[in-house]
Amino acid sequence: MDLSLISIIIGIGALIAGAVLGYLSRQSIARKQAGSLEARLVKMTEEAKREAKEIEIRAKDKAIKILEEAKQEQKDRQQQIMRLEDRLERKEQSLEVKSQELDKKYEEVAEKVEKVKEIKEDLAQLQSQKLKELERVAKLSVEQAKEELMAQVEKEQGTVLLERIQKLEQEGKEELEKKARNVLTYAMQRYAASQSAEITTSSVALPSDDLKGRIIGKEGRNIKTLERLTGVEIIVDDTPGAIVLSAFDPVRRQIAKVALERLMSDGRIQPARIEDMVEKAKEEIGEKIAEAGKAAAYDTGVAGLDPKLIRILGRLSFRTSYGQNVLLHSLEVAHLAASIAAEVGADVNLAKKAGLLHDIGKAVTHEVQGSHVEIGKMILQKFNMPDEVIKAMQSHHEEHPYESLEAVIVQVADQISGARPGARKDTLEAYLKRLEELERVANSFEGVEKSYAIQAGREIRIFVQPEKIDDLAARKLARDVALRVQQELQYPGEIKVTVIRETRTIEYAR
């Protein structure tokens, strides 16, 4: 055989043998790996079973603990309920004992009432028997005896009786006049309220003169914003440590004063902050108005007034009538009316309540058309005030007839309060009325948002709605208002009409 063929055969055999050995070794390695993976799986299964058992044991322990806690809580609640039941049972027993005692006392009182009735009946019977016995003895009835006695007296003493009656009438007239003077004197002496004249300016103290520049602001922005929002003229002059607020409306002055004080305390004086402070000041003044109404009702002892009616009453603290504060005037009338009613024997509480509310209509005269008496009647009717109170207050200006004694008393007290020296000043009232008329004329034009009379009535500032009034219309409005003022009002000097049109656009970045 050829050598090369033998080599080939040997090679093929070796290749086959190697393939067989390789296959056998791979099978052996695979069996070893399979055995190792199976062992790991068995081990993991055992560990999982052991952990599951431990979890189950812990869960059982926790469940037992929760169950024990629930049982303990239930036991505590049962004990608490038992204690409450015991307390309720003791209270019921105590109430039952008290109820029995009350029933016993009621029976005793009822027995006493019956005895008193029996005694009264016995007395009435005895009196009747005595009268009958007297009539039998005198052979005259009671009425017949009276008539016979009076006829005999008139016959014998007719002239004397006539003179006596005339004398008594004269003495009674003099005594009544003296009594009336005493009643008014005592009433005025018992209530003598102080009265200070109202002014139209307020001053605000400044901690430093440096604040004047900040209040004015750049190009006057701050002071213009404050004047626009409050309708008050702010006078910043050389007076050290103070600025002056000028306005005929005391509510506006107070709002501006409170807002300025808050701004100075806050330290941030700029237009946006001024608007916030003015709104807060308006809320504060509203609270003060309510407090003033409550204080007036408490001072006079008038109870049962509706809270809204008390708030309207408090608004009178910022109203004046001929320089006299209307709320103080109402308090004065209430006390005077009560004193007079006590002296003459009238209803004191009715006179006091009618005196306190007699000028309630003046709180809204600038909002509702009509006299303050008619407006006051509508307000009191709206809040279901008794008719006797309305009848007692509606006659204090003689617009309605007097329907009760208390109505006359309220009218007298109103005149005493208004007519006493120093109570009222006509010049101030005429001045305030002129300013109100000036604002009324300006507000009557369409497109006007609000207007303020400032500088003692020498200027009217009108703020218009920019969407309704353009620049050309603003010029025309100023001229029309000036012409209307010239035609309808009487005033010294000249009045400056300023129309302000402001456009503000606000957007939010979100």
Stockholm file with secondary structure:
# STOCKHOLM 1.0

chainA/1-510         MDLSLISIIIGIGALIAGAVLGYLSRQSIARKQAGSLEARLVKMTEEAKREAKEIEIRAKDKAIKILEEAKQEQKDRQQQIMRLEDRLERKEQSLEVKSQELDKKYEEVAEKVEKVKEIKEDLAQLQSQKLKELERVAKLSVEQAKEELMAQVEKEQGTVLLERIQKLEQEGKEELEKKARNVLTYAMQRYAASQSAEITTSSVALPSDDLKGRIIGKEGRNIKTLERLTGVEIIVDDTPGAIVLSAFDPVRRQIAKVALERLMSDGRIQPARIEDMVEKAKEEIGEKIAEAGKAAAYDTGVAGLDPKLIRILGRLSFRTSYGQNVLLHSLEVAHLAASIAAEVGADVNLAKKAGLLHDIGKAVTHEVQGSHVEIGKMILQKFNMPDEVIKAMQSHHEEHPYESLEAVIVQVADQISGARPGARKDTLEAYLKRLEELERVANSFEGVEKSYAIQAGREIRIFVQPEKIDDLAARKLARDVALRVQQELQYPGEIKVTVIRETRTIEYAR
#=GR chainA/1-510 SS CCHHHHHHHHHHHHHHHHHHHHHHHHHHHHHHHHHHHHHHHHHHHHHHHHHHHHHHHHHHHHHHHHHHHHHHHHHHHHHHHHHHHHHHHHHHHHHHHHHHHHHHHHHHHHHHHHHHHHHHHHHHHHHHHHHHHHHHHHTSCHHHHHHHHHHHHHHHHHHHHHHHHHHHHHHHHHHHHHHHHHHHHHHHHHCCCCCCCCCSEEEEECSCTHHHHHHHCGGGHHHHHHHHHHCCEEECCSCTTEEEEECSCHHHHHHHHHHHHHHHHHCCCSHHHHHHHHHHHHHHHHHHHHHHHHHHHHHHTCCCCCHHHHHHHHGGGGCEETTEEHHHHHHHHHHHHHHHHHHHTCCHHHHHHHHHHTTGGGGSTTTSCSCHHHHHHHHHHHTTCCHHHHHHHTTTTSSSCCCSHHHHHHHHHHHHHHHSTTSCCHHHHHHHHHHHHHHHHHHTSTTEEEEEEEGGGTEEEEEECTTTCCHHHHHHHHHHHHHHHHHHCCCSSCCEEEEEECCCCCCCCC
#=GC SS_cons         CCHHHHHHHHHHHHHHHHHHHHHHHHHHHHHHHHHHHHHHHHHHHHHHHHHHHHHHHHHHHHHHHHHHHHHHHHHHHHHHHHHHHHHHHHHHHHHHHHHHHHHHHHHHHHHHHHHHHHHHHHHHHHHHHHHHHHHHHHTSCHHHHHHHHHHHHHHHHHHHHHHHHHHHHHHHHHHHHHHHHHHHHHHHHHCCCCCCCCCSEEEEECSCTHHHHHHHCGGGHHHHHHHHHHCCEEECCSCTTEEEEECSCHHHHHHHHHHHHHHHHHCCCSHHHHHHHHHHHHHHHHHHHHHHHHHHHHHHTCCCCCHHHHHHHHGGGGCEETTEEHHHHHHHHHHHHHHHHHHHTCCHHHHHHHHHHTTGGGGSTTTSCSCHHHHHHHHHHHTTCCHHHHHHHTTTTSSSCCCSHHHHHHHHHHHHHHHSTTSCCHHHHHHHHHHHHHHHHHHTSTTEEEEEEEGGGTEEEEEECTTTCCHHHHHHHHHHHHHHHHHHCCCSSCCEEEEEECCCCCCCCC
//
